[in-house]
Amino acid sequence: MRSVVVHAPLDLRVENMPAATGPGPGEVKVSLAAGGICGSDLHYYQHGGFGTIRLKEPMILGHEVAGTVVEVGEGVTRVRVGDRVAVNPSHPCGHCRYCIEGHSNQCLDVRFYGSAMRFPHVQGAFRDEIVITQEQAFPVKHDVPLDEAAFAEPFSVALHAVTRAGSVLGKKVLVTGCGPIGCLTIMAARQGGASEIVVTDVSAPPLATAAKIGADRTLNVAENPDALPPYAPHKGYFDMTFECSGNARALVGALEVTRPLGAVVIVGLGGEATLPMNAVVTKELEVCGAFRTGVEFGWAVELISNRRVDMRPLLTATYPIEQAVEAFQFAGDKARAMKVQLSFAGAQ
């Protein structure tokens, strides 16, 4: 089967690898149809990793995927052959203290597709077929395009970020950074009942997309560096801020415009940042992180499957798997690309 394998920075290859075996008891074989290129995939391709996480061996990339069930193992009751499914790329152990407490995203022994956090690396899902546990298969309705179903994982990350802040119902929300996760966070906040959503970015195209999918006001802080300060008087305007850019300056600016007793959720992965702790203390801000997802994956699938959210404005381009290198190069151009997907052999 064809697989998209990263060997080193800027060394990405489409390779023929042995076909997936199985499925065994409780497992499902899925023929992949669509896979979205995530920011972490780009980090592996462009830099060979991120932070202290580095490639130590060739690794198949990809974790935002959907496809069709082509075979089921003994004891599988969750799905049937022919079902169209979004694939949850996270396979937690199920028995560590965090799994037992319901925080599977903090699992001590999680296996996450396309991740170099452990060695041997966990191979990813950018391949023609993959065998998964039945718990990782989430059915979608037959009329839902699988390229939209492949948004379930990143959308679930946004939903998890919004739940970390508490209820957004009736709240004024700021989202800094309008890449894919930022835009999906806008959609999640809108689903949660936010009364006002203001967004910032340094580029016009993502801001235009943000306006299309639910932002009430867009601020280009590159063209107008003074766009946010008007929200700072009276100790801040926003009840909740979601920092999705990974930029330290954006985080500091967010603290200035978030009102006392408000929440600041750090979603974007970036470098280390120094926080103005006096502001955190005196304004009694809740500052927290949001990492991957948990039960929200199922929520994301339901919202997409029931057509409660429309992912189509976020899909910039689709490339056949044979053109994976070109797809990654285009996905790295943030001025032009929002979400870029690969198309596989699976039924659309």
C-alpha positions in Angstrom: 0.0 0.0 0.0 1.0 3.6 -0.6 2.2 5.5 2.5 3.5 9.1 3.1 6.7 8.7 5.0 9.0 11.5 6.4 12.7 10.5 6.6 14.2 13.9 7.6 13.5 17.6 7.2 12.2 18.2 3.7 12.6 14.5 2.9 9.1 13.3 2.3 8.4 10.2 0.2 5.4 8.2 -1.1 6.5 4.6 -0.6 5.0 1.2 -1.2 4.8 -0.7 2.0 3.3 -4.1 3.0 -0.5 -4.1 3.0 -2.2 -3.9 6.4 -2.8 -7.3 7.9 -5.7 -8.4 10.1 -8.1 -7.2 11.4 -7.8 -9.3 14.6 -10.5 -9.6 17.3 -12.1 -6.3 18.1 -10.3 -4.6 15.2 -11.5 -2.9 12.0 -9.7 -2.4 8.6 -10.5 0.9 7.0 -9.8 2.0 3.4 -8.8 5.6 3.8 -10.4 8.3 1.6 -9.2 11.6 3.0 -6.5 12.9 5.3 -5.9 16.5 6.4 -2.4 17.8 6.8 -2.0 19.1 10.4 0.4 21.7 11.8 2.4 18.9 13.5 2.7 17.0 10.2 4.2 20.2 8.8 6.6 20.5 11.7 7.9 17.0 11.0 8.2 17.7 7.3 9.8 21.1 7.6 11.9 20.7 10.7 12.1 17.0 11.6 10.0 17.6 14.7 9.0 20.3 17.2 10.4 21.3 20.6 12.3 18.4 22.0 10.4 15.9 19.9 12.6 14.8 17.0 12.5 12.1 14.3 14.7 9.1 15.1 13.5 6.9 12.3 11.3 7.2 9.2 7.6 7.7 10.1 4.3 7.6 8.3 2.6 11.0 8.9 -1.1 11.8 9.3 -3.8 11.6 11.9 -6.8 13.5 10.5 -8.4 10.8 8.4 -11.7 9.2 7.4 -12.6 6.2 5.2 -14.7 3.2 4.7 -14.8 -0.1 6.7 -13.7 -2.9 4.5 -13.3 -5.7 7.0 -14.1 -6.4 10.7 -12.6 -8.8 13.1 -14.2 -11.2 15.5 -16.4 -9.5 18.2 -16.8 -6.2 16.4 -20.2 -4.7 17.0 -19.6 -1.0 16.7 -19.4 -0.8 12.9 -20.1 -3.0 9.9 -18.5 -3.4 6.5 -19.4 -0.5 4.3 -19.8 2.0 7.1 -18.1 5.4 6.6 -16.1 6.4 9.6 -14.0 9.1 11.0 -10.9 7.6 12.7 -9.9 8.7 16.2 -6.0 8.7 16.0 -5.6 8.4 19.7 -5.4 4.9 21.3 -5.1 5.4 25.1 -4.2 2.5 27.3 -7.5 2.6 29.2 -6.1 1.6 32.6 -3.7 4.3 33.8 -4.9 6.8 36.4 -5.8 9.5 33.8 -7.8 7.1 31.6 -9.7 5.9 34.7 -10.4 9.5 35.7 -11.8 10.3 32.2 -8.8 12.3 30.9 -7.6 10.0 28.2 -5.8 12.8 26.4 -3.3 12.7 29.4 -2.8 8.9 29.1 0.6 7.7 30.4 0.9 5.2 27.6 -1.1 6.6 24.7 -0.4 5.7 21.1 -1.2 8.6 18.8 -0.9 8.2 15.0 2.0 9.9 13.3 3.8 10.8 16.6 7.6 10.7 17.4 7.0 11.2 21.1 7.8 7.5 21.7 10.3 5.2 20.1 9.7 3.2 18.0 7.5 6.0 16.7 3.8 5.5 16.3 3.3 5.2 12.5 0.6 7.5 11.1 -2.5 7.1 9.0 -1.5 8.6 5.6 -1.7 5.2 3.8 -4.2 3.3 1.7 -5.5 1.1 4.5 -5.2 1.0 8.3 -6.3 -1.5 11.0 -7.7 0.2 14.1 -9.6 -0.8 17.2 -13.3 -0.6 16.9 -13.4 2.1 19.6 -11.4 4.3 17.2 -14.1 4.1 14.5 -16.9 6.7 14.6 -19.6 6.2 11.9 -20.8 9.1 9.9 -24.0 9.3 7.8 -23.7 8.0 4.3 -24.4 11.3 2.7 -21.5 13.1 4.6 -18.5 13.5 2.3 -15.4 11.8 3.9 -13.3 14.9 3.3 -15.6 16.7 5.8 -15.5 13.7 8.2 -11.7 14.0 8.2 -12.1 17.3 10.0 -13.4 15.5 13.1 -10.0 15.3 14.9 -9.0 19.0 14.5 -12.6 20.1 15.3 -12.5 17.9 18.4 -9.3 19.7 19.5 -11.2 23.0 19.2 -14.2 21.7 21.1 -11.9 20.5 23.9 -10.3 23.9 24.1 -13.7 25.5 24.5 -14.7 23.1 27.2 -11.5 23.9 29.1 -12.8 27.5 29.5 -16.1 26.5 30.9 -19.4 27.5 29.4 -19.1 30.1 26.6 -22.9 30.7 26.5 -23.5 34.5 26.3 -19.7 35.2 26.6 -17.6 37.7 24.7 -14.7 35.7 23.1 -11.4 36.6 21.6 -9.6 34.1 19.3 -6.0 35.0 18.4 -4.7 33.3 15.3 -7.0 32.2 12.5 -5.3 29.1 11.1 -7.3 25.8 11.0 -7.5 25.4 14.8 -8.3 29.0 15.3 -11.2 28.9 12.8 -12.4 25.6 14.2 -12.3 27.2 17.7 -14.5 30.0 16.3 -17.0 27.4 15.1 -16.9 25.6 18.5 -17.5 28.8 20.4 -20.4 29.7 18.1 -21.9 26.3 18.8 -21.5 26.9 22.5 -23.5 30.1 22.3 -20.9 32.8 22.5 -22.5 36.2 22.2 -19.6 37.9 20.4 -16.5 36.6 18.7 -13.6 38.8 17.8 -10.5 37.4 16.0 -7.0 38.5 15.2 -4.4 37.4 12.7 -1.5 38.9 10.8 -2.8 38.0 7.3 -6.0 38.9 5.4 -6.9 35.5 3.9 -7.4 33.6 7.1 -9.3 36.6 8.5 -11.7 36.5 5.5 -12.3 32.8 6.2 -12.9 33.5 9.9 -15.6 36.1 9.0 -17.2 33.5 6.7 -17.5 30.9 9.4 -18.8 32.9 12.3 -16.5 35.7 13.5 -18.3 38.9 14.3 -15.2 41.1 13.9 -11.8 40.5 12.4 -8.7 42.5 13.3 -5.5 42.5 11.2 -2.9 43.2 13.8 -0.1 43.4 11.2 -1.8 46.2 9.4 -3.1 47.8 12.5 -1.0 47.0 15.6 -3.3 49.2 17.7 -6.4 47.1 16.9 -6.6 45.4 20.3 -5.8 48.1 22.8 -9.3 49.6 22.5 -10.5 46.5 24.3 -8.2 47.0 27.3 -10.0 49.8 29.3 -11.8 48.8 32.5 -9.4 45.9 32.9 -10.4 44.2 29.7 -13.4 43.4 27.6 -13.4 39.6 26.8 -14.7 36.9 29.1 -12.6 34.3 27.4 -9.6 34.3 25.1 -8.3 31.4 23.0 -4.7 31.8 21.9 -4.4 29.7 18.8 -1.3 31.3 17.1 1.5 29.9 19.3 2.9 33.5 19.4 4.2 34.7 22.7 3.3 38.4 21.9 -0.3 37.3 21.1 -0.6 35.6 24.5 0.7 38.7 26.4 -1.7 40.9 24.4 -4.6 38.6 25.2 -4.0 38.9 28.9 -4.4 42.7 28.6 -7.8 42.5 27.1 -9.3 39.7 29.1 -11.4 41.0 31.9 -10.9 40.0 35.6 -12.0 36.5 36.5 -11.9 35.7 32.8 -10.2 32.6 31.2 -7.3 32.4 28.8 -6.9 29.1 27.1 -3.6 28.3 25.3 -4.3 26.2 22.3 -1.5 26.9 19.8 1.9 25.2 20.3 4.7 27.6 20.1 7.9 28.5 21.9 8.3 29.2 25.6 6.7 32.5 26.7 7.1 34.8 29.7 3.8 35.7 31.2 3.1 39.0 33.1 2.2 37.2 36.3 1.1 40.4 38.0 -1.7 40.7 35.6 -2.7 37.1 36.1 -2.7 37.5 39.8 -4.4 41.0 40.1 -7.0 40.2 37.5 -7.5 36.7 38.9 -7.3 35.2 35.5 -7.6 31.5 34.8 -4.8 30.5 32.4 -4.9 26.9 31.2 -3.7 24.8 28.3 -5.7 22.6 26.0 -4.0 19.4 24.7 -5.5 17.1 22.0 -9.0 15.8 22.8 -11.1 13.3 24.7 -14.8 12.7 24.6 -15.1 15.7 22.3 -14.1 13.5 19.3 -17.5 11.9 19.4 -19.1 15.3 19.7 -17.2 16.6 16.6 -18.4 13.6 14.6 -22.0 14.1 15.6 -21.9 17.8 14.7 -20.4 17.1 11.3 -22.5 14.1 10.6 -25.7 16.0 11.5 -24.7 19.0 9.3 -24.6 21.3 12.4 -21.3 22.7 11.2 -20.0 23.2 7.6 -16.3 22.4 7.1 -16.2 23.2 3.4 -15.1 26.8 3.7 -11.9 25.5 5.5 -10.8 23.1 2.8 -8.5 24.9 0.5 -7.2 22.1 -1.7 -7.1 18.4 -2.2 -4.1 16.5 -3.7 -3.9 12.9 -4.7 -1.5 10.9 -2.4 1.0 10.7 -5.3 1.4 14.5 -5.0 2.0 14.5 -1.2 5.2 16.6 -1.5 3.4 19.3 -3.5 0.5 19.1 -1.0 2.9 19.7 2.0 4.6 22.5 0.2 1.3 24.2 -0.5 0.0 23.6 3.1 3.1 25.4 4.4 2.1 28.6 2.6 -0.2 30.1 5.3 -1.0 33.1 3.1 -2.8 30.8 0.6 -3.7 27.6 2.4 -6.1 26.9 5.3 -6.6 23.2 5.3 -5.0 20.9 2.7 -6.0 17.3 2.4 -4.7 14.2 0.7 -7.0 11.9 -1.3 -6.5 8.2 -1.1 -8.1 5.2 -2.9 -11.0 4.9 -0.5 -14.6 5.6 -1.6 -15.6 9.2 -1.3 
